[in-house]
Structure formats: C-alpha cells, structure tokens
Amino acid sequence: MNEKKTKLLPLLASYVVGYLWVKCMTSGFLPGRRWDFPVFTLLFFLWGSWALGKKSPASRESWFWMGCTGLISLCIGFGRCRVSEPLAFLALHGFAAYWVVCRAGLLTEGGTGAMLPLDAISAGILAPFGGFFMRCKSLSSNLREQFSGGHQGKWRSWAISATVLVIALPVLILAASLLGEADAAFGEVWDKLTGWLKWELSVDFTNFLFYLVLSLPVGAYLWGLVGSCLERKEAWFSGSQIRSQAEKLQKVPVTAILLVLGGFLALYLLFFGVQAGHLFGAFYGNVPGSLTAAQYAREGFFQLCAVMAINFGLLVFAARCSQIPLRQHGFLKGFSMVLLIQSLLLAVTAAARLWLYITRFGFTPKRLLGAWAVVVLAVGCLLAIADILRPRKVIGKWILFAAGTFSLLCLY
C-alpha cells in the first residue's frame, strides 16, 4: 500500500473522530456519559498515532503529555476532577492538541521550554486553522488519483459491492425479525445481539444530521491539526531566530535595572517589616487589624500570588534586557537572588493565609487548587534560584511539573 493510500484512511477516519467528539460533548455515545471522555481520548491517541506514525518516532515528552491527557480523561470518567472541572476540560483539550505537535517533533526548540506560548499558538491556532480546508483538498486529490489510470475497475467493483451490501442489510434485519417472531428463544438472542443497533436506529434521524453537520468543522479542525503536522517539516517558529532577535533587546543599562529591582526589594522589605509581628500568624489563627478572617485569608491570598507573578516578570526583564548578562554581574545576580527569596517568603505567607481559611471555614476542593498554585509558584522560585547559581533548563521542568501535578490533582 503506497503512502497516499495509507494517508487516505486516517483522513477518512477524521469524519468519525469529529462526529464522536460532538456526540461526546453533547448527548454522549456510550451509556454512562462520563465514560465517553476516556474512550474518545483513547480513540484520539490511536488515530493521531496512526496518522503521524511515519512522521517521527514518539519522544519521551510526547508520552508524558499523552499520560497527562489520559489521566485527566480517566478522572472525568470516574467522576473526579472536583477541584475544578472546567479547568480539567480545558487542560484535556489543550494537552491533546499540544501532544500532536510534540508527537510530530514540531516544538519550537525540540521540547517544552520558554517557547511554550508559541508552541501553544501553533497547536491551537496555526496548525488547525492553517490546514482547516486540507481535508477537502486531500480527499479530492486522493479520489481523483484513485479514479484515474487503471483504478476505475477496482473502484467500480467496490461501489457495486457497497451498494449490494446496503440493499441486503435491511432485508437481513427483516428476515431476522421474522424469525424472532416465529421463535421466542431466537428472538430473545437476536434482541440482545442487536440492542445497540436498535438504540441507534431509534434516534431521530434529524438529530443524527444535526450532529453530523456540527462534526464537519470539528473534523476539519482535527485533521487540520494532524494533517498540518504531518505535512510540515519544521516548526512554525524558529527558536534560534527568536533568541537572536531577543538579543537586540539587551540595551537597558544595568544601573537602571538595579534601580528597578532595588525599588521592589525595598517595597517588599517594608511589607515584611510591617508584617513582622504577624507574618506567619495566620498559621496560628491571628488576624491583624479590623479585617475579618474571610477578608484576610481570601483577598490576601490572591493578591500575594499576583505579586509573585510580577516578580517572575521582573526576573525575565532583568535576564533578557540587561546589557550585561545577569549571571556575569555580581549586583544584578545578588538582587535577583534576593527577589526570589522574598518571593518564597510571599509564597509561605500565602500558604499561611490559605491555612487560616481552611481552619476557619473548612476544606473545599477550590482551596486545594489554591494550595497547588502556591506549590507551583514556590517550586518556580526554587528552580529559578538553581538556574541563577548554575545554568540549566528549568523552565521546561517547571512547566512539566505544573502539568503533571495538575493532572494528579484531578484524581481528587
């Protein structure tokens, strides 16, 4: 079987995959609707691996993203994901699309890292929408080739055979029904064997057409994603070019960056000084001022997490825009280390507020999600400190840690 014939089969299967996705997200295609998600996820991976099988060998990271996606889908099937089901659904689809690009070996820098936003754009927008009409073009070209040359006789034979089978099937069903009426035992066996078929035939044909019409753009999107990755030989973005362009941003004087970092370090020192008496008091149930426990715990937690995110932005600014590399300037390196240590203290403070919230008002799944966010931010600080002390690829590890722990979080 040549390459084009092999490609035609997964292309045709995309119509089935698109239809099952629509059924999965609406009325379901299995008894017990929640089990649709792990079954569909398995079919999606089998179909994607089939289509991309000859593109490149599966990397270890592609197995990681497959595992995360499969775990989340199983959690949905078992009725878990009580922490945050909407986020689990978003992660399920995002991880699956990202797996396709990773499986095809088309990540910007060959693996997950600082270029994750660009790879996410490739997986969610550029690949599927860039190849949105690829299925129609590929199908027409494949059929045109099959009907040209010496293939007419074979396809005519297939068409005649299919027509005969379509005509014979209802006659077969009619004969079996008559036999079932003639013999009760046979009728009972026949009903068990064809229960699933009768269930499908009982569905209103209008609904079937409705799902079919909805599935056409879904299937086009899915084949655009897989087909684009199959046809493409290199990633949509060039990591080396982006980094060479980023070097042009390294024009900010070190003095200016030190002043910016120094201002934030002084601000945080003032904050810790004011909070010195009750910085960790939330662990013991102490609430400062006239705030209620709910206000102190809930509002302070989210604000501290936002400040930590700002600190990561400052660190990226210092590393990418300084005229002198961060690790080669003593004061710049020292200021960055202090900033990260202060961020760790903010993470501990946020954890204390979360603990106060739990002890006062009880445990909820969303508070577990908040604890996960604090852990992810704290691990990010530790990895950044390790990267400053000794250069290593920590961003990719941080992303994989966040994705893996979130998948495990769905078990609750």
Secondary structure, DSSP 8 states (H G I E B T S, - for coil): --HHHHHHHHHHHHHHHHHHHHHHHTT-SSSSGGGHHHHHHHHHHHHHHHHHTTT----HHHHHHHHHHHHHHHHHHTT---S-HHHHHHHHHHHHHHHHHHHTT--TTSSSSTTHHHHHHIIIIIHHHHTTTHHHHHHHHHHHHHHSTT-HHHHHHHHHHHHHHHHHHHHHHHHHHHHHHH-HHHHHHHHHHTHHHHHHHHS-HHHHHHHHHHHHHHHHHHHHHHHHHHH-SS-SS-HHHHHHHHGGGTTB-HHHHHHHHHHHHHHHHHHHHHTGGGSSGGGGT---TT--HHIIIIIHHHHHHHHHHHHHHHHHHHHHHBSS-GGG-HHHHHHHHHHHHHHHHHHHHHHHHHHHHHHHH---HHHHHHHHHHHHHHHHHHHHHHHHHS---HHHHHHHHHHHHHHHHTT-
